[in-house]
């Protein structure tokens, strides 16, 4: 089937013919389950009888082969019924002479990169005695002598009776592509099949489409949305895509220890700095990954030249030096750090001692254990606390994260929580801690390398709930969802049904992320497209190998809407919306904040609201009745950024946690009282009695005595006379007061000031502020 990209304009009658064919529905229809436009796809061939009527002349055998369009129940790729069969004839097994050539009716224009996918199959029944079949692949424009046109670069082999997908990207073409040869990269009879099938040829233009809706915009009220990058990926196309879909970036590899320091005292920040510079130029935040890890780290940190562990003190000093240099270098340039990565391994329930389930073969653990005084409670696991303390001291403004995988395993999430609680309690009494209100480990990073078959999303939710109980925020730090299960079978390209299955998992997952977004600060995908993923064989991302959006993209864009589109009930409270009547209150003053929550089934849950700052509850909890509550704050805490947190409980289980920002401000001192003074100009006469009427309105506090002071200053700014009067005030009600004194014989250059005092010591700068001075000449 041919699918024309909207920007490719074919000028022959071929375009008209193909349009008519598509309108008449001659080509096989795309299943309803994934019938979305794919702007990148240019050609698709599935070898149906309808396609044969138009496309048979486009395919031709070489001199030593013949081809036949055949059918049979389940014979094709993904169990369809149609394939193109290749058959060797004669005695010549030369690769080029046995190839099947596709001559494109319209060449693919130069200047682009193209993705070409084709599935090969070798049936054992027609290839008796052949054990190893070498290298299915393609050749562009007959360029058998051009290594750039022979793809893939490494031929590999194909097993009998198993479909193998060849999925390759062309170089950026300097000439049009007019033909593609499908061949086996061998010239010997023993390694070349006598009969083979090809199917499911897909040719796409490799390009990002930034006209589609932005993922970051879809979650701008929920959390940061990010992805990873490497310096060699930075180009105009990637930059435009990144700015469209993401607002935070993680370096995939180039901020890991092995990429920064390969010898003691030697640091190379050039690659990491290029990512930082790119992010700053494009208004993208940076998350640092990672400082302390057992993998991808240089030996000098924790091993001797003979590979034995350093002593505890030597490793500790190296860690401090490394973190001081690296976190110090990036201070102010990253918003957060994965300080320690993957410290746990091999545990089981129950977990009572988190140190007992740490990774004992970690080189950091082994070095810290070498010289540990067990009688004092020291162990190899102590490196974790040191790493976080060194990071806090080196970059005090960065948020510090513990990051791990398989975080949905019950034993591991419990170990992570016990470790976080233990080390945060230890930090509270550490003399190096200058901010006792702030935790040492502030977030847990859930790597989230999932599969569609495992873990169930309920396991993800259970871990989120447990981490919230520990009083920390959550980063979804390395998200990808491979199709199927661990150890395969792999699926480099998903059919429509598989795409929908994957999308449903993504939708359910993002419904949970949105439900708990009061505690989720960042969700970062680990890869931009399937072809760029470390798990590319499992097609784990929301963009395919040609950078086109998959079903998973639409599921992430609107999780509940996607599920409803597929006839699946969305998560309860998926439509939960929180509003408050004011987003700003004043420090030290009472405040009532009206909270309203709406959702279709809100009445089935116990819903509470309270004032919160960085996970610390700053007010009583108030239950919402009919979706409304008053959060009563007798005296607002100090100025800063706070939140109204709304939690919905199903029985004793937390089911949703959402937040609305609140700013607490310091009221400027001059606004406590409003003062208007009136007097007769004639009264400003030497030796005359000066009197003035002063109207005072108090704004902050309730009824209390207030003293009006009228002072006279000479031209040398010395107070030479004073008068005062006291009166009770009600907040918000104007009061008129009069006071005065006799002026001296010389009034030139004298000034009168009016003050208001509530009884505090006037020399105490923390008292209730005085009025603005009013000067009278």
Buried (B, 14 or more C-beta within 10 A) or exposed (E): BBBBBEEEEBEEEEBEEBEEBBEEEBBBEBEEBBEBEBBBBBBBBBBBEBBBEBBEEBBBBBEBBEBEBBBEEEBBBBEBBBBBBBBBEEEBBBBBBBBBBBEBBBBBBEEBBBBBBBBBBBBEEBBEEBEEBBBBBBBBBBBBEEEEBBBBEEBEBBEBEEBBBBBBBBEEBEBBBBBBBBBBBBBEBEBBBBBBBBBBBBBBBBBBBEEBBBBBEBBEEBBBBBBBBBBEBBEEBBBEBBBBBBBBBBBBBBBBBBBBBEEEEEBEBEBBBBBBEBBEEBEBBBBBBBBBBBEEBBBBBBBEEEEEBBBBEBBBEBBBBBBBBBBEBBEEBBBBBBBBBBBBBEBEEEBEEBBEBBBEEBBBBBBBBBBBEEEEEBBBBBBBBBBBBBBBBBBEEBBBBBBBBBBBBBBBBBBBBBBBBBBBEBBEEBEEBEEEEBBBBBBBBBBBBBBBEEBEBEBBBBBBBBBBEBBBBBBBBBBBBBBBEEEEEBBBBBBBEBBBBBBBBBBBBBBBBBBBBBBBBBBBBBBBBBBBBBBBBBBBBBBBBBBBBBBBBBBBBBBBBBBBEBEEEBBBBBEBEBEBEEEEBBBBBBBEBBBBBEBEEBEEBEBBBBBBBBBEEBBEEBEBEEBBBEBEBEEBBEBBEBBBBBBBBEEEEBBBBBBBEBEBEEBEBEEBBBBEBEBEEEBBEEEEEBBBBBEBBBEBBEEEEBBBBBBBBBEEEEEEBBBEBEEEBEEEEEBEBBBBBEBEEEBEEBBBBBBBBBEEEEEEEEBBBBBBEBEBE
